[in-house]
Amino acid sequence: MKANEINTEGRNTIMGELQSVIKDGEEMLRNTEQQAGENFKAAKARFETTLRNAKSELVHLEETIVEKTKDAMYTTDEYVKDHPWKSVGLGACVGLIIGLLIGRK
């Protein structure tokens, strides 16, 4: 699975969970007049479950992003160690391009 697919899937999941939280929150607010009623208790239970699911999905997504970032960092570090002069040349080229773009003004 590619990083973009993970990000898109994670975003879609979180958006779905947040939409559910909002929907359940709105329903709970509509039922606040009957705080002792069964509708309020059921809405509160659904809201708590949805919120718990959203939090766990957010933690999972954060762990995935941290893992992918560390992998990219280690890969970059290994490349720089294996090809130091290419890395210096690439850095110099990027610096030159940025300098030219800033100097155009």
Helices and strands as residue ranges (DSSP letters): H 3-30, G 32-34, H 38-82, H 84-103
